[in-house]
C-alpha cells in the first residue's frame, strides 16, 4: 500500500489524487479547514431541523415523496431507510478501484462543507478507505441522474455497519465484522446525512478520471505502434513534417506527428520502396495516423477539462450555501460527465479501428510490400498471425458497439419526478470495457509491427533506434519474435500487459526523449 497521503480540503481534488487513492492505496486525511467547514454547515442543518417548516432532505421525504413532512422522532429512521432501500444494486461486483474512487470522491464533496454532514461521518469515510475496506457495489442500479444512487448507497451501508464489504485481504465479509476488526464505529445517521451520502456523480467521475489516465498511455503507445507499422511497410515519414501539421493546427495532430517522427528518427526503412515503382502516397491508415490519433487526443483534453470542473464541484441536493440557505438544485444530473464518457468511447473505437487496418495491411502479401503472408515463417505450413488479426478484428467490432452513446438514452423513474436521466454510470461502465479492449488492439498491432520490423532487419534494412528498443523490450517482456507457429495466446497476453503497464512508452523514451 502506498504511504503517500492525500489531504482532502474544501476546494475539490485532483485527478492524480483520485488515481493515488483508487489504484495505489494512498491514505486519506481531512484538512483542518474541511473539519471546520463540516462543523459550520452542520450547525446550519441542525438549526433548520429544529424549525417547524419542512426543508427538503432535512425534514421531508425524498424524490416523489418529498411532500411528506417527517416528525423529529422518525428522522434518524428516515436516513437509515434511504440508505437501505437505495442499496438495491444487482449484477456482478464492480472493481475495487472504482469503489475506492467512488468513496473518495463522495468524501471530497462532503468535505466541502456544502452537504451538512457531521465531521465524524466524514472521518469514518476516511477511516474505511484507509483500512482497505471496499463495499460490495453492483454493476446495475444507477441511472446517473440523482447521483449514482445505488452504488453510493452500498458504500453508505458499509459506513452503517450493514451489508457486505471486501477486506484488505480480498475476502468478502459482513461489513459490521470488518469495521469492528479495524476498530471503526458504525455511524448513526442524522438529518440529511443519508441523502448527502448518495447524491453525486462520483462513480461515473471516478471511472472518467481513471479512463483518462489509461487512454493517455494508450494514445502515446498507439503513436509508437503507428510509427512501427509505417516503418515495417516501408512508408514515408515525410507526411509527419511539422510544417504540414502547422497549416492544420489541431493540437493533438501535431503532437502525434511529432511522436511518430521521433520514433522513426534514424530509420533505414522509411521511404525504402521494395516495389519497382515507388509509392507516391501511403494508405490512409498509415498516412493519416496523426490526424486520427490527434483528434482523439484533443477529445481527451476536452474530457479532462470536464473532469477537472467536476472534481472542483460540490454535487449534492439540497446544498448548504455560505449564507446559511439550504437550497434544492439539479447539480446532481450527470449529463456533463456522461457526454464525455461517450465521446471517449467513440474515439477509442476509431483508434482501435485504424490500428486494426494497419495490422491487416502488414499481414496481406498484396499490400505489405514484400513481407511474407501473415508474417508466417513458412506460409502454408505456418499460419503466422492470421488469427491474431481475427482476434483484433473481433475486439474492434465490439468497440463499435460500445461506441453507441448511453447518454442519448433516458428512462423516467421515481413516479416521473426524475423524468430525464443521464445514464452516465452506464456510459462509464462501457468505456471501461472499451479501454480494456483498446489496450488489446494496440498490443496486437505492436506484436505484428515488431515482427515485421525484425523481418525487414533480417533483410539487411536497419530499423530506427527507437524501434529496436521497442522490439528488445517486448521480447524481454515475454512476447517472442518471428519463427514457426507456436501457442500464440501467451505472446499476445504478454504484449497486452506490456502496453497496459506503459512498458512500450518507457522502452522508447530513453531514445526519443519524453513523448507526449
NULO-318917 format. One record per residue (C-alpha): residue number from 1; x, y, z. Coordinates in steps of 0.001 Angstrom, whole numbers, padded with zeros to 6 digits, always signed. Example, Ala and Ser with C-alpha at 12.3 -4.5 7.8 and 13.67 -1.06 7.14 Angstrom:
2
{1; {+012300; -004500; +007800}},
{2; {+013670; -001060; +007140}},
END
This chain:
516
{1; {+000000; +000000; +000000}},
{2; {+001247; +003457; -000999}},
{3; {+002183; +005518; +002053}},
{4; {+001518; +008724; +000145}},
{5; {-001166; +010752; +001931}},
{6; {-003908; +012713; +000174}},
{7; {-005274; +015618; +002205}},
{8; {-008916; +016375; +001490}},
{9; {-009774; +020047; +001768}},
{10; {-012778; +022206; +000970}},
{11; {-011992; +023012; -002650}},
{12; {-012078; +019740; -004526}},
{13; {-009307; +017368; -005518}},
{14; {-007095; +016416; -008458}},
{15; {-007150; +013566; -010933}},
{16; {-003760; +012459; -009626}},
{17; {-005154; +012170; -006103}},
{18; {-008108; +010122; -007318}},
{19; {-005780; +007641; -009021}},
{20; {-003480; +007544; -005978}},
{21; {-006341; +006606; -003654}},
{22; {-008261; +004348; -006032}},
{23; {-005386; +002366; -007517}},
{24; {-002429; +002771; -005210}},
{25; {-003944; +002726; -001733}},
{26; {-002892; +006242; -000747}},
{27; {-004042; +007264; +002728}},
{28; {-006657; +009967; +003165}},
{29; {-006746; +012739; +005748}},
{30; {-009204; +015574; +006334}},
{31; {-007687; +019033; +006498}},
{32; {-008408; +021273; +009483}},
{33; {-010283; +023629; +007149}},
{34; {-012506; +020765; +005995}},
{35; {-013323; +019767; +009564}},
{36; {-014241; +023376; +010348}},
{37; {-016404; +023649; +007236}},
{38; {-018170; +020410; +008100}},
{39; {-018925; +021619; +011604}},
{40; {-020170; +025002; +010395}},
{41; {-022541; +023574; +007812}},
{42; {-023843; +021068; +010328}},
{43; {-024861; +023890; +012650}},
{44; {-026995; +025269; +009825}},
{45; {-028686; +021921; +009225}},
{46; {-029331; +021414; +012948}},
{47; {-030941; +024847; +013159}},
{48; {-033219; +024122; +010209}},
{49; {-034106; +020718; +011615}},
{50; {-035363; +022420; +014784}},
{51; {-037790; +024646; +012857}},
{52; {-041405; +023632; +012171}},
{53; {-041173; +024472; +008457}},
{54; {-040307; +021488; +006229}},
{55; {-036919; +021562; +004471}},
{56; {-036233; +019073; +001689}},
{57; {-033779; +016406; +002724}},
{58; {-033739; +017589; +006315}},
{59; {-037325; +017119; +007467}},
{60; {-039089; +015688; +004399}},
{61; {-039170; +012514; +002363}},
{62; {-037233; +012171; -000861}},
{63; {-037890; +012301; -004597}},
{64; {-041562; +011788; -005355}},
{65; {-042184; +011501; -001571}},
{66; {-040771; +014950; -000805}},
{67; {-044187; +016364; +000119}},
{68; {-044319; +014462; +003417}},
{69; {-043069; +016299; +006498}},
{70; {-041191; +013901; +008772}},
{71; {-041503; +014281; +012517}},
{72; {-038386; +014585; +014684}},
{73; {-038672; +011088; +016152}},
{74; {-038665; +009464; +012690}},
{75; {-035788; +011350; +011066}},
{76; {-032940; +009036; +012068}},
{77; {-035012; +006138; +010793}},
{78; {-035651; +008069; +007564}},
{79; {-031907; +008464; +006933}},
{80; {-031218; +004789; +007636}},
{81; {-034095; +003765; +005424}},
{82; {-032985; +005757; +002417}},
{83; {-029617; +004011; +002519}},
{84; {-031096; +000559; +002996}},
{85; {-033782; +000936; +000333}},
{86; {-031484; +002542; -002209}},
{87; {-028817; -000168; -001795}},
{88; {-030664; -002130; -004465}},
{89; {-027917; -002881; -006973}},
{90; {-027770; -006133; -008901}},
{91; {-025330; -007984; -011099}},
{92; {-021574; -008564; -010906}},
{93; {-019401; -006733; -008412}},
{94; {-017781; -003509; -009528}},
{95; {-013976; -003384; -009457}},
{96; {-012218; -002386; -006248}},
{97; {-010563; +000675; -007795}},
{98; {-013931; +002000; -008959}},
{99; {-015437; +001660; -005482}},
{100; {-012463; +003362; -003855}},
{101; {-012712; +006238; -006342}},
{102; {-016440; +006445; -005647}},
{103; {-015929; +006658; -001870}},
{104; {-013064; +009122; -002119}},
{105; {-014953; +011468; -004422}},
{106; {-018008; +011389; -002186}},
{107; {-015743; +012294; +000731}},
{108; {-014361; +015155; -001377}},
{109; {-017848; +016652; -001738}},
{110; {-018772; +016010; +001887}},
{111; {-015590; +017804; +002988}},
{112; {-016550; +020916; +001004}},
{113; {-018922; +021972; +003767}},
{114; {-021895; +022201; +001398}},
{115; {-023611; +018976; +002457}},
{116; {-024372; +019433; +006175}},
{117; {-022715; +016146; +007159}},
{118; {-021068; +015963; +010599}},
{119; {-017270; +015768; +010794}},
{120; {-017419; +012339; +012418}},
{121; {-019233; +010877; +009399}},
{122; {-016569; +012236; +007061}},
{123; {-013850; +010849; +009321}},
{124; {-015462; +007418; +009218}},
{125; {-015429; +007568; +005423}},
{126; {-011698; +008271; +005535}},
{127; {-011147; +005500; +008091}},
{128; {-012886; +002942; +005886}},
{129; {-010726; +003913; +002905}},
{130; {-007546; +003793; +004982}},
{131; {-008453; +000374; +006380}},
{132; {-008678; -001031; +002852}},
{133; {-012341; -001934; +003316}},
{134; {-014207; -001924; -000004}},
{135; {-018022; -002087; -000033}},
{136; {-019614; -004581; -002393}},
{137; {-021112; -002475; -005183}},
{138; {-023016; -003995; -008081}},
{139; {-022955; -003275; -011816}},
{140; {-026586; -002208; -012184}},
{141; {-028618; +000322; -010220}},
{142; {-027550; +003799; -011316}},
{143; {-029328; +005936; -013908}},
{144; {-026728; +008658; -013475}},
{145; {-029169; +011375; -012553}},
{146; {-029871; +011904; -008849}},
{147; {-026345; +010774; -008280}},
{148; {-025070; +007229; -008649}},
{149; {-027699; +006315; -006098}},
{150; {-027475; +002548; -005760}},
{151; {-023654; +002353; -005896}},
{152; {-023265; +005142; -003334}},
{153; {-025944; +003552; -001136}},
{154; {-023972; +000315; -000920}},
{155; {-020988; +002380; +000241}},
{156; {-023097; +004229; +002821}},
{157; {-024472; +000902; +004039}},
{158; {-020928; -000150; +004921}},
{159; {-020484; +003034; +006983}},
{160; {-023562; +001947; +008952}},
{161; {-022009; -001477; +009540}},
{162; {-024512; -003227; +007285}},
{163; {-024290; -005169; +004033}},
{164; {-021124; -006782; +002717}},
{165; {-017649; -005493; +002026}},
{166; {-014267; -006812; +000959}},
{167; {-011454; -006670; +003466}},
{168; {-007858; -005780; +002639}},
{169; {-007148; -009498; +002241}},
{170; {-009726; -009765; -000551}},
{171; {-012257; -011731; +001495}},
{172; {-015892; -010597; +001432}},
{173; {-017413; -010461; +004911}},
{174; {-020294; -008702; +006691}},
{175; {-019397; -005025; +006848}},
{176; {-020012; -004860; +010601}},
{177; {-017368; -007523; +011212}},
{178; {-014817; -005686; +009083}},
{179; {-015444; -002362; +010823}},
{180; {-015084; -003999; +014224}},
{181; {-011870; -005729; +013179}},
{182; {-010369; -002336; +012318}},
{183; {-011731; -000500; +015341}},
{184; {-014199; +001590; +013340}},
{185; {-017513; +002501; +014963}},
{186; {-020503; +002391; +012569}},
{187; {-022157; +005764; +012008}},
{188; {-025666; +006598; +013168}},
{189; {-027011; +008908; +010511}},
{190; {-028873; +012115; +011383}},
{191; {-030893; +014646; +009391}},
{192; {-029802; +014982; +005754}},
{193; {-026770; +012713; +006137}},
{194; {-028192; +009661; +004401}},
{195; {-029235; +011741; +001420}},
{196; {-025884; +013567; +001325}},
{197; {-024005; +010261; +001046}},
{198; {-025971; +009190; -002036}},
{199; {-026447; +012254; -004215}},
{200; {-023424; +012586; -006508}},
{201; {-021772; +011797; -009825}},
{202; {-018862; +010158; -008020}},
{203; {-018944; +006750; -009682}},
{204; {-019040; +007991; -013240}},
{205; {-016482; +010699; -012413}},
{206; {-014063; +008225; -010848}},
{207; {-014278; +005988; -013901}},
{208; {-013744; +009007; -016181}},
{209; {-010598; +010041; -014310}},
{210; {-009111; +006538; -014475}},
{211; {-010061; +006137; -018149}},
{212; {-008255; +009366; -018966}},
{213; {-005108; +008106; -017252}},
{214; {-005283; +004829; -019176}},
{215; {-006090; +006464; -022510}},
{216; {-003185; +008880; -022240}},
{217; {-000834; +005893; -022127}},
{218; {-002690; +004113; -024930}},
{219; {-002655; +007120; -027244}},
{220; {+001088; +007525; -026838}},
{221; {+001501; +003775; -027335}},
{222; {-000638; +003951; -030482}},
{223; {+001577; +006723; -031890}},
{224; {+004530; +004362; -031399}},
{225; {+002805; +001356; -032982}},
{226; {+001687; +003514; -035923}},
{227; {+005303; +004566; -036448}},
{228; {+006477; +000946; -036269}},
{229; {+003850; -000099; -038822}},
{230; {+004807; +002768; -041148}},
{231; {+008411; +001672; -040877}},
{232; {+007642; -002005; -041475}},
{233; {+005571; -001073; -044548}},
{234; {+008474; +000976; -045929}},
{235; {+006287; +004054; -045765}},
{236; {+007423; +007640; -045936}},
{237; {+007885; +009811; -042880}},
{238; {+007672; +012981; -044983}},
{239; {+003960; +013236; -044096}},
{240; {+004999; +013800; -040485}},
{241; {+006883; +017018; -041205}},
{242; {+005971; +019773; -038702}},
{243; {+005269; +022324; -041434}},
{244; {+002490; +020129; -042832}},
{245; {+000750; +019919; -039488}},
{246; {+001270; +023598; -038736}},
{247; {-001121; +024532; -041558}},
{248; {-003888; +022474; -039927}},
{249; {-003203; +023439; -036322}},
{250; {-005208; +020918; -034321}},
{251; {-003005; +020486; -031237}},
{252; {-003280; +016725; -030907}},
{253; {-002444; +016157; -034563}},
{254; {+000843; +017980; -034202}},
{255; {+001669; +016078; -031030}},
{256; {+001018; +012680; -032615}},
{257; {+003032; +013552; -035714}},
{258; {+005939; +014684; -033563}},
{259; {+005806; +011479; -031504}},
{260; {+005884; +009361; -034651}},
{261; {+008681; +011381; -036217}},
{262; {+010840; +010962; -033128}},
{263; {+010249; +007212; -033039}},
{264; {+011282; +006967; -036709}},
{265; {+014423; +009109; -036399}},
{266; {+017385; +007300; -037913}},
{267; {+015338; +004607; -039655}},
{268; {+016805; +002861; -042669}},
{269; {+013388; +001549; -043707}},
{270; {+011246; +004643; -044281}},
{271; {+010991; +005571; -047933}},
{272; {+012894; +002432; -048995}},
{273; {+010387; +001131; -051539}},
{274; {+010546; -002563; -052324}},
{275; {+008306; -002077; -055368}},
{276; {+009658; -001325; -058791}},
{277; {+007549; +001841; -058878}},
{278; {+007905; +003963; -055732}},
{279; {+004680; +004792; -053938}},
{280; {+003527; +008363; -054194}},
{281; {+001316; +008036; -051119}},
{282; {+000815; +005557; -048313}},
{283; {-002621; +004220; -047390}},
{284; {-004831; +006348; -045159}},
{285; {-004338; +004111; -042126}},
{286; {-000606; +004898; -042345}},
{287; {-000594; +008424; -043738}},
{288; {-003463; +009770; -041625}},
{289; {-002424; +008277; -038289}},
{290; {-001565; +011704; -036784}},
{291; {-004917; +013118; -037860}},
{292; {-006913; +010274; -036295}},
{293; {-004765; +009841; -033187}},
{294; {-004573; +013607; -032796}},
{295; {-008325; +014144; -032950}},
{296; {-008661; +011564; -030204}},
{297; {-006035; +013388; -028154}},
{298; {-007991; +016625; -028479}},
{299; {-011095; +014813; -027249}},
{300; {-009126; +013546; -024242}},
{301; {-008108; +017116; -023491}},
{302; {-011724; +018287; -023552}},
{303; {-012793; +015383; -021342}},
{304; {-010023; +016297; -018893}},
{305; {-011404; +019856; -018702}},
{306; {-014850; +018497; -017829}},
{307; {-013359; +016112; -015274}},
{308; {-011421; +018983; -013705}},
{309; {-014567; +021055; -013319}},
{310; {-016412; +018152; -011751}},
{311; {-013508; +017427; -009397}},
{312; {-013798; +021035; -008182}},
{313; {-017573; +020728; -007691}},
{314; {-019734; +020051; -004664}},
{315; {-022505; +017855; -006003}},
{316; {-025407; +017354; -003605}},
{317; {-029097; +018201; -003256}},
{318; {-030014; +020191; -001314}},
{319; {-026811; +022133; -000675}},
{320; {-025788; +024316; +002245}},
{321; {-024748; +027763; +000987}},
{322; {-022315; +030066; +002817}},
{323; {-025121; +032494; +003664}},
{324; {-026964; +029792; +005594}},
{325; {-029552; +028863; +002986}},
{326; {-030239; +025217; +002171}},
{327; {-031412; +025115; -001425}},
{328; {-032575; +022416; -003811}},
{329; {-030850; +022222; -007184}},
{330; {-030177; +019962; -010165}},
{331; {-026395; +019774; -009938}},
{332; {-026507; +016027; -009414}},
{333; {-027514; +015452; -013056}},
{334; {-024734; +013524; -014784}},
{335; {-025062; +014955; -018315}},
{336; {-021706; +016829; -018438}},
{337; {-019800; +013725; -017384}},
{338; {-021937; +011283; -019376}},
{339; {-021342; +013112; -022646}},
{340; {-017558; +012980; -022436}},
{341; {-017623; +009344; -021339}},
{342; {-019469; +008605; -024564}},
{343; {-017142; +010832; -026603}},
{344; {-014183; +008834; -025294}},
{345; {-015795; +005519; -026265}},
{346; {-016224; +006861; -029794}},
{347; {-012602; +007990; -030225}},
{348; {-011314; +004788; -028614}},
{349; {-013310; +002761; -031151}},
{350; {-011880; +004762; -034041}},
{351; {-008325; +004444; -032747}},
{352; {-008829; +000688; -032460}},
{353; {-010191; +000614; -035993}},
{354; {-007196; +002342; -037581}},
{355; {-004776; +000124; -035597}},
{356; {-006512; -002961; -036958}},
{357; {-006340; -001684; -040543}},
{358; {-002567; -001302; -040275}},
{359; {-002251; -004786; -038790}},
{360; {-004249; -006278; -041647}},
{361; {-002029; -004453; -044146}},
{362; {+001114; -005889; -042509}},
{363; {-000280; -009421; -042934}},
{364; {-001540; -009137; -046530}},
{365; {+001198; -010056; -049013}},
{366; {-000562; -007973; -051691}},
{367; {-000256; -004787; -049633}},
{368; {+002717; -005332; -047317}},
{369; {+005424; -004579; -049896}},
{370; {+007429; -007761; -049657}},
{371; {+006619; -009133; -046229}},
{372; {+005679; -012835; -046066}},
{373; {+001958; -013724; -045946}},
{374; {+000636; -013272; -042405}},
{375; {+004254; -012750; -041328}},
{376; {+004474; -016546; -041245}},
{377; {+007759; -018451; -041127}},
{378; {+006716; -020968; -043819}},
{379; {+003395; -019720; -045201}},
{380; {+001004; -022607; -045791}},
{381; {+002663; -024817; -043227}},
{382; {+002516; -021881; -040788}},
{383; {-000456; -019536; -040392}},
{384; {+001593; -016832; -038689}},
{385; {-000505; -014030; -037231}},
{386; {-003639; -014742; -039252}},
{387; {-005848; -015427; -036250}},
{388; {-004244; -012748; -034085}},
{389; {-005779; -010328; -036595}},
{390; {-009130; -012136; -036278}},
{391; {-008987; -011557; -032544}},
{392; {-008122; -007917; -033090}},
{393; {-010981; -007562; -035580}},
{394; {-013429; -009078; -033094}},
{395; {-012289; -006559; -030489}},
{396; {-012741; -003693; -032965}},
{397; {-016247; -004854; -033765}},
{398; {-017063; -004919; -030058}},
{399; {-015596; -001406; -029722}},
{400; {-018005; -000128; -032359}},
{401; {-020949; -001484; -030387}},
{402; {-019577; +000103; -027216}},
{403; {-019346; +003442; -029041}},
{404; {-023152; +003703; -029195}},
{405; {-023833; +006526; -026714}},
{406; {-025550; +005775; -023441}},
{407; {-026208; +009474; -022794}},
{408; {-028610; +009659; -025743}},
{409; {-030917; +007405; -023756}},
{410; {-033174; +008315; -020848}},
{411; {-035728; +006345; -018895}},
{412; {-038081; +008012; -016380}},
{413; {-038127; +006938; -012749}},
{414; {-039444; +007882; -009295}},
{415; {-043066; +008282; -010384}},
{416; {-041972; +010706; -013142}},
{417; {-040241; +013048; -010681}},
{418; {-036907; +012005; -012171}},
{419; {-038159; +012076; -015743}},
{420; {-034867; +012712; -017542}},
{421; {-031685; +010874; -016588}},
{422; {-028113; +010894; -017917}},
{423; {-027199; +007182; -017963}},
{424; {-023684; +008343; -017092}},
{425; {-022894; +005291; -014980}},
{426; {-023724; +003085; -017980}},
{427; {-021532; +005265; -020204}},
{428; {-018684; +004829; -017719}},
{429; {-019096; +001082; -017448}},
{430; {-018950; +000528; -021210}},
{431; {-015991; +002904; -021505}},
{432; {-014044; +000718; -019062}},
{433; {-014620; -002251; -021368}},
{434; {-013641; -000137; -024370}},
{435; {-010376; +000946; -022733}},
{436; {-009529; -002676; -021900}},
{437; {-010230; -003717; -025481}},
{438; {-008214; -000840; -026907}},
{439; {-005143; -001974; -024954}},
{440; {-005513; -005424; -026520}},
{441; {-005928; -003961; -030015}},
{442; {-002824; -001782; -029690}},
{443; {-000939; -004810; -028353}},
{444; {-001806; -006891; -031424}},
{445; {-000584; -004129; -033755}},
{446; {+002595; -003866; -031708}},
{447; {+003144; -007609; -031890}},
{448; {+002650; -007649; -035656}},
{449; {+004679; -004497; -036319}},
{450; {+007670; -005628; -034267}},
{451; {+007707; -008990; -036035}},
{452; {+007560; -007197; -039383}},
{453; {+010374; -004832; -038406}},
{454; {+012517; -007811; -037377}},
{455; {+011857; -009495; -040732}},
{456; {+012969; -006316; -042510}},
{457; {+016105; -006209; -040360}},
{458; {+016861; -009783; -041400}},
{459; {+016902; -008492; -044996}},
{460; {+019645; -006026; -044056}},
{461; {+017491; -002927; -043511}},
{462; {+018266; -001102; -040265}},
{463; {+015271; -000072; -038132}},
{464; {+015228; +003168; -036161}},
{465; {+016978; +003024; -032764}},
{466; {+013645; +003593; -031008}},
{467; {+012121; +000706; -032945}},
{468; {+014973; -001541; -031935}},
{469; {+014418; -000544; -028302}},
{470; {+010703; -001368; -028594}},
{471; {+011422; -004776; -030100}},
{472; {+014000; -005663; -027448}},
{473; {+011740; -004610; -024578}},
{474; {+008742; -006511; -025934}},
{475; {+010819; -009653; -026371}},
{476; {+012144; -009285; -022829}},
{477; {+008531; -008990; -021636}},
{478; {+007797; -012466; -022972}},
{479; {+006368; -011879; -026468}},
{480; {+008601; -013872; -028806}},
{481; {+009788; -012851; -032262}},
{482; {+009486; -014426; -035739}},
{483; {+009616; -018186; -036136}},
{484; {+007468; -021265; -036702}},
{485; {+003904; -021310; -035378}},
{486; {+003507; -021708; -031626}},
{487; {+000802; -021265; -028991}},
{488; {+000103; -017596; -029657}},
{489; {-002208; -016534; -026825}},
{490; {+000600; -016205; -024223}},
{491; {+002574; -013932; -026569}},
{492; {-000458; -011714; -027114}},
{493; {-001154; -011628; -023382}},
{494; {+002442; -010587; -022741}},
{495; {+002155; -007815; -025341}},
{496; {-001112; -006653; -023768}},
{497; {+000394; -006491; -020281}},
{498; {+003441; -004688; -021679}},
{499; {+001339; -001985; -023356}},
{500; {-001125; -001642; -020485}},
{501; {+001631; -001100; -017918}},
{502; {+003260; +001633; -020003}},
{503; {+006158; -000593; -020996}},
{504; {+006156; +000441; -024644}},
{505; {+006381; +004145; -023864}},
{506; {+009056; +003514; -021238}},
{507; {+011070; +001438; -023717}},
{508; {+011352; +004093; -026417}},
{509; {+011613; +007287; -024352}},
{510; {+015316; +006783; -023471}},
{511; {+015897; +007052; -027226}},
{512; {+013272; +009609; -028258}},
{513; {+013114; +011723; -025121}},
{514; {+009754; +012205; -023350}},
{515; {+006772; +011614; -025638}},
{516; {+003509; +013494; -025166}},
END
